[in-house]
């Protein structure tokens, strides 16, 4: 049996308005070295690496596609939920984010946080040794294979004008921090 390390990340943990902290809630993003038989896997490495070799049944969805909506702005939730549907996710299945045989990465933590906020039922980040197989993961479809219907965790979000422009204050950095210790992050500036 593999090890599981829970990192509590729940609605109260994401205050999204910078500097506001709430108590941790019970729905965690797990760091694990096992993939449950009913779990769906997204491989967030470069598409060529994923297509060459990946975990069995993995779908390729490179992290930059999820973390950068262009012009340095974060991807919007409409586009995020569309992309999740292009790999057959509805939000009801367990999801494992795989960043490669080296284990969990900062990008994996950020992608897991986004999937959690998008409404994904359970989210884990794969860490530890993995048996990767050929022919590799499967690319995403150009249209949705499933309609992503999980309700977003909007109660966990607040829009902030305070988003810092430096790397330490970027959405990616704040999402990574959120997965590590429940620190508050800002999702996007208000328009």
C-alpha positions in Angstrom: 0.0 0.0 0.0 1.3 3.4 -0.8 1.7 6.3 1.5 -0.7 9.2 1.6 0.1 12.7 3.0 -2.9 14.9 3.3 -2.6 18.6 2.8 -5.8 20.2 4.0 -7.1 22.5 1.3 -10.7 23.4 1.7 -13.1 26.2 1.2 -12.0 28.0 4.3 -8.4 27.7 3.4 -8.7 29.7 0.2 -9.6 33.2 1.2 -8.5 34.5 -2.1 -8.3 38.1 -0.8 -4.7 38.5 0.0 -3.9 38.5 3.7 -7.2 37.0 4.8 -6.9 33.6 6.5 -9.7 31.2 7.5 -9.5 27.8 9.3 -8.6 24.8 7.2 -11.5 22.7 6.1 -11.9 19.0 5.6 -11.6 18.4 1.9 -7.9 18.0 1.2 -5.7 17.7 -1.9 -3.7 14.6 -1.2 -0.1 14.0 -2.1 0.1 10.2 -2.8 2.2 7.6 -4.6 -0.8 5.4 -5.5 -3.4 5.8 -8.2 -6.7 4.4 -7.3 -8.3 2.1 -10.0 -11.2 4.4 -10.5 -9.1 7.6 -10.7 -8.5 9.6 -13.9 -4.9 10.8 -14.5 -3.8 14.0 -16.2 -0.2 14.2 -17.1 0.9 17.9 -17.0 4.3 17.5 -18.6 5.1 18.8 -22.1 2.8 17.1 -24.6 5.6 15.3 -26.4 6.9 13.8 -23.1 3.4 12.7 -22.1 2.7 11.1 -25.5 6.0 9.2 -25.4 5.5 7.6 -22.0 3.2 8.1 -19.1 1.1 6.4 -16.4 -1.4 3.9 -17.7 -4.6 5.7 -18.9 -3.1 9.2 -18.5 -4.4 12.1 -20.6 -2.0 14.8 -21.6 -2.9 18.3 -20.5 0.4 20.4 -20.1 0.5 22.7 -17.1 1.0 25.9 -19.2 -2.3 25.3 -20.9 -4.0 25.4 -17.5 -1.9 28.1 -15.7 -1.6 30.8 -18.4 -4.6 32.3 -20.2 -2.3 34.5 -22.2 -0.7 37.9 -21.6 0.3 36.7 -18.1 -3.3 36.4 -17.0 -4.6 33.2 -15.4 -6.8 30.9 -17.4 -10.5 31.7 -16.9 -12.7 29.0 -15.3 -14.9 28.7 -18.4 -11.8 27.8 -20.4 -10.4 25.6 -17.6 -13.7 23.6 -17.3 -13.8 23.3 -21.2 -10.2 21.9 -21.2 -11.1 19.4 -18.4 -14.0 18.3 -20.5 -11.6 17.7 -23.5 -9.9 14.9 -21.4 -13.3 13.4 -20.5 -13.7 14.8 -17.0 -17.1 15.7 -15.5 -15.8 16.6 -12.1 -17.3 13.6 -10.3 -14.4 11.3 -10.7 -11.2 11.2 -8.6 -8.4 13.0 -10.3 -4.6 12.4 -10.0 -2.2 15.1 -11.3 1.0 13.5 -12.6 4.1 15.7 -13.2 6.5 13.0 -14.1 8.7 10.3 -12.5 10.5 12.9 -10.4 7.4 13.4 -8.3 5.2 16.3 -7.3 6.2 19.7 -8.7 5.1 23.2 -8.1 3.1 23.1 -11.3 1.3 20.0 -10.2 0.3 21.7 -6.9 -1.0 24.7 -8.8 -2.9 22.6 -11.3 -4.4 20.5 -8.4 -5.6 23.7 -6.7 -7.2 25.0 -9.9 -9.0 21.6 -10.5 -10.2 21.7 -6.9 -11.6 25.3 -7.3 -13.2 24.2 -10.6 -15.2 21.7 -8.6 -13.3 18.5 -9.1 -14.6 16.0 -6.5 -11.3 14.7 -5.2 -7.8 15.8 -6.3 -4.5 14.1 -5.6 -1.0 14.9 -6.7 1.2 11.9 -7.6 4.5 11.9 -5.8 7.2 9.2 -5.7 8.4 6.5 -8.0 6.0 5.7 -10.8 6.0 2.9 -13.4 5.6 4.8 -16.7 4.6 2.8 -19.8 4.5 3.3 -23.5 3.0 4.2 -25.8 2.3 7.0 -23.5 -0.6 9.2 -22.6 -3.4 10.2 -24.8 -3.8 13.7 -26.1 -6.9 15.8 -25.4 -9.7 16.1 -27.8 -10.4 19.4 -29.7 -13.9 19.4 -28.4 -15.4 18.2 -25.1 -15.7 14.5 -24.6 -17.7 15.2 -21.5 -19.4 18.2 -20.1 -17.7 19.3 -16.9 -20.6 19.7 -14.6 -19.2 19.8 -11.0 -20.3 22.9 -9.2 -17.4 25.3 -8.8 -16.3 26.1 -5.3 -17.2 29.8 -5.6 -17.7 30.1 -1.8 -13.9 29.7 -1.7 -13.2 32.5 -4.0 -13.1 36.3 -3.7 -11.8 38.6 -6.4 -9.1 41.0 -5.4 -7.5 44.1 -6.9 -4.4 43.4 -4.8 -2.8 40.8 -7.0 0.9 41.5 -6.8 2.7 41.7 -10.2 5.9 40.1 -9.1 6.6 36.4 -9.3 6.1 35.8 -5.6 2.6 37.3 -5.9 1.7 35.5 -9.1 -1.4 33.3 -9.3 0.9 30.3 -9.9 2.9 31.1 -6.7 -0.2 31.7 -4.6 -1.8 28.4 -5.8 1.4 26.5 -4.9 1.4 28.1 -1.5 -2.3 27.3 -1.1 -1.6 23.6 -1.6 1.3 23.6 0.9 -0.2 25.4 3.8 -3.6 26.9 3.1 -2.2 30.5 2.7 -4.6 33.0 1.2 -4.3 33.7 -2.6 -5.9 36.2 -5.0 -7.4 34.7 -8.1 -7.7 37.6 -10.4 -8.0 41.4 -10.5 -11.5 42.7 -10.6 -12.6 44.4 -13.9 
